[in-house]
Amino acid sequence: MIFVSHDRMFLRGLGSRVLELGGESGTDRNPTVYPGSYVEYVQKLGHEAPGIYS
């Protein structure tokens, strides 16, 4: 099942893999699959998307 959400709690609770489209720059052509949970994805990147704690 694929779902798209901006709700970080939802992603933390249900995500088992992350498919990143566009990369951090938003312009990368090749999607990247990160195995593991959303939490592990954030740990690998070292940061979450801006605006989450505003």
Protein Blocks (a to p, Z undefined) as FASTA:
>chain_A
ZZddfblklmmmmmcbdcdehijnopafbdcddedjfklmmmmnopacehklZZ
